[in-house]
Amino acid sequence: MKIRANSIDIEVEDTGPGAPGEERPAVLLIMGLGMQLVAWPAPLVQALVNAGYRVIRHDNRDVGLSQHLDGLGKPNLIWQSIRFKLGLTPQAPYSLSDMATDSLGVLDALGIATAHVVGVSMGGMIAQRVALAAPQRTLSLTSIMSTSGARGLPQARPEVIRVLLSRPNGSSPQAVVDHYVKLFQVIGSPEFPMLEAELRANILLGVERGFYPVGTLRQMLAVMADVSRADQLARISVPTLVLHGKADPLVPYACGEDTARRIPGAKLVGIEGMGHDLPPDVVNHLLEPLIPHLKAADIRATTPTP
């Protein structure tokens, strides 16, 4: 369904509040760079529902079925990357803080006062921004395969960068799927490989639903321009869980360690053999610490302060 949030049309999927008088705590899931709400694995969503939660997913601005901001133009990523390498702040058409305001606007539109906020990759960065901007509305924060954005952290492996900078061999759905299969095979979990047929089906779903690469470029600039977040993470006061794959070739494990170190009281869980994707076995490893984290935060939220 479409809702209006932060003056933008946002596509949302909502599992619902539950029976009257038995409203479920909300979990807001925020997806990563260029990815759509359908990229959240169905078993993860269902496990959260089974655990008693109302699960909200949305397409971030500029991707999927949410509003495409065509008027902002196509960014010059090469020039902005040069600025970044020179220590200058890239000029982005919007910020991760704007995207965090979109997420809070989704909660507003649904009449949800507070929620657990869970983000993956860029979505983890947005989730961090939500916790900074609205701690009173954030029951807990979970940052998955993400980073603080601090300068000097390890970067993606060279073979990953080569694939990231390459383009599909054509504009057909088949060419686009082939390209992203190659990317996910490079960044995927070495100990939990996904069957290629399943991977292709997942990618094709997103391509046919709403493929919009220019929006991904604008999102990428928002990530590059968010240079102040690392120093602000010490202000986060909500219960925080950092989940990160120890075999992540795109956002190395040291980035998860850094994020957890910067957030007071954050718990870090490293997962052996996990890369930068969400195959079924990785989902099981994520749920094992995630659901207890949510439950503990629920208890904290309902326990009167002495």
N, C-alpha and C positions, 0 to 999 in steps of 0.2 A: 504494500500500500504506500501511497505517496503522502508525506506530511510536509508542512512548512516549518523549517527550523532555521533560525539565523538568517531569515530572508532568502533561503534557498530551498528548492524542492529536493527532498531526501527520500529515497526508497528505503522502506523499513519492513522487516519481518518480526513479528511479536508473537510469542507462544501464549500470551494472555496472562491476566492477573490472578487467575484461580477463582474459587467460589467466593461469594460475598461473605465477608467476615473472616475469611481464611486466605487473605491476599498473600501471594508469594513474594519473597524478596526478589528484587530485579538484578539481573546480571547483564550488563551492556558489553557486547563483544565488538571490538574495533579491529578491522582487518588492515593488512599492510599495503605497501606501495603498489598501486595499480590493480589491486585485488578487489573482488566483489564479495558481498555477503555470502554468496553461495560457496565461497572457498572455505568457510567454516565447516569442518566435517560433521555430517549428520549424527554420527555416534557421540561426538562431544556435546552437541546441542541436546540430544536426547538424554545423555547421562546427567546433565545439569537439570533438565526438567524432572527426571526421575528422582533427583536429590531434593526436589521441592522448590526449584527456582523458576522465575519468569525470565525467559531469555529474549533479549532484544538484539537484533543484528541490523546493520544498515550499510548501504553503499556510501562510502565517503564522497564528498563533493568531487566532481570531475571524473567519476568512473561509474561503470554499470548503468543503472537506471536512475541514478541521481542526476541533478542538474549539471550539464556540461557548460563550463564557463568560457564559451567560445570568444567572447569579447575581450578576453585577456591576452589573446594572441599566442603564437607558438614561441616559447622561450629559446634563447640562444644558450644551450646547455654548455657548449664548449667554452664560450667566453666566461660564463659564470663559474665554471669549474676552474678556469685560470685565476679568476679573482679569489676563489676559495683557497687555492694553493699558495697564493701570494699573501694569505693572511687577512684578506678583505672579506667582508660579509657579502655573499651573493644577493642580488636583487631579485626577490621572489614576488609573484603576483598576489600571493596570500601566504599566511603563516600557519604553522602547526597549531598556534594558539587559536587562529580562526577555525581550524578544523576541530579543535577541542570544544569551541563554542557551538559548532554544529552538533556535536555529540550531546552536549548539555541541552541544546534546543530540541533534540529528539526526545529526551526525557521530559522536557517541558510539555511538548505536544501530546505526549502520552499520559500526562498527569502524574509522573513519577518523581517523588521528592528526593529519594536517595537510591543509589545503586552500587553494586560491586562493578568495578571497571576492569575489564580484561582486554589487553591489546597485544597483538602479535606484530613483530618487526616495526614498521612505521607506526602501526596501530599501538604498539607499546609506548612509543614516543608521545603519541597523542594522548594516551591514557595517563602518562606522567603529567602532561599539561593539564588534563582534567583535574587530577589530584591537587595540583598546585593552584589552579584557579578556583576550585570549588571543594575544599576539603570537607565542608559541612554536608555536601551531597554525595561524597564518596565513601561508601561503607568499607571498601578495601580496594587495593590496587594490585593487579597482577601484570607484570611486564614479561612477555615471552619472546625469546630470541631477538631482543632489542638492545638498545644502547643509550648511554647518557648523551652521546654526541660530542664528548670531550675530544679536543684535539690531541693527537699523539697516540690514540688507541690503535691497535692492530687493524689493518685493512683487509679487504677480501683478497683471496688468493688470485694470482695473475690469471690462471685459466678461467676463473669465474668472471673477472673483469673483461676478458676477451669476449666471452659469450654475452655478457651484459651489453657491451658496446656494439655487438653485431646486430644485424637486422634480418627479418624474415626474407626468404628468397621469393618474394612476391606478396600480393595482398589477399590471396585466396584464403579461406578458412583453413585449408589443408596446410598451406605454407606457414601460416601463423601458428597452428598447432605444432607443426614440426619444430619450429623455432623454440617454442616454450617447453616442449618435451626435452630438447637438448639442454635448456637452461636448468630445468628442475632435476635432470639427471646429474648435472654438475653440482648443484647446491643441496641435493637431497641427502637423506640420512643413510650413511654407508652400511649400517647394521640393520636398517629397517627399509630396504628398498621396496618401492611400490611397483606393482606389476605395470608394464608399459600400457597395456590396454586400459587399465583403470585410470592411469595418469592421463592418457589421451582423452578419455571420456570426460574427466573433470575439467581439463583445459578447454575442450570443445564447448562445454556448457557455458563457460564464461565468455568465450569468443562469440558464440551465437547470441548470448544474452545482451552483451553490451561492450564490445571492444572499442576502446577509445584511447589510443596511445598518446595523443597530445596531452590529455589530462594527466597521464602518468608523469610526463615531463614536468608539468607544473607542480605536481606533488613532490617530485624529486627535488626541485628547487626549494620548496618549503622545508624539506628535511635539511638541505645544505645550509639554509639561512638561519636555522634555529641554533645559533651558536651560544646562547646564554643559558640554555636549560641545565647543563651539567652543574654549574655553580649554584643553581636554584634548588636542586634536588634535596639539599639538606633541610629545606623548609617543609618537605612532605611529612605529614604527621599521621597518616592513616596506615593501618596494617598493610604491609607490602610483601609480596612474594615475587621473586625473580626466578624464572625458569629459563634454562638455556642449554642448548646442546653442546656437548664437549667436542663434537666433530663438525661444528658449523663453519663452512668455508666462506660464507658471505659476511656474517657478523660474528667474528671469532669469540670464543668463550670468554676471553679477557674482557670483552665489552659487558657481558653479564656480570662478571665479578666487579667491574668498576661501578656499574649501576647500583648493585647491592651495597657496595661500600659507601656510596654517597647518600643513600636514603637511610635515615636513622631507624634501626631496628629491623631492617629488611632481612628476609630469609632467602638465601640463595640455594637453589636445587639444580645441580648439574646432571645432565642425562647423558650417559655414555652412548656413543654411537649415533646420537641425534644430530642431524644437520639443520638445514633451514627449510623444513617442510613439515607437513602434518599427516604422515601416513598412519594407518590404523594402530600399529603397535606404539608409535610415539604418543598418540592420543591417550592410550592407556597409561603410559608413564606420566603424562601431564596431569591426568585426572587424579592420580593417587595423592599428590600433595595439594592439588587445587581445591578439591571439595572440602577437605578438612580446614584449609585456610579460610574458605568462605564461611563455613559453619562457625569457626572460632570468632570471626569478625561479627557474625550475627549475634552471638552471645554477648560480645563486648558492647554492641550497639544497644542491646536491650537490658544491660545490667546497669542499675542506678549508680551514679558516681557518689562515693561516700562523702 
